[in-house]
Amino acid sequence: MSAPVTLVTGSARGLRLAVARALARRGERGLGVGRSTKEH
């Protein structure tokens, strides 16, 4: 019973981390594009 629960919680954490990373990448890309456009 404990194994499935740990897997579910682990997957949930993994998904949250993946989403956070994706958002961070989008934010970095947005900032990078804004900086490049302003500079150029």
Secondary structure, DSSP 8 states (H G I E B T S, - for coil): -HHHHHHHHHHHHHHHHHHHHHHHHHHHHHHHHHHHHHH-
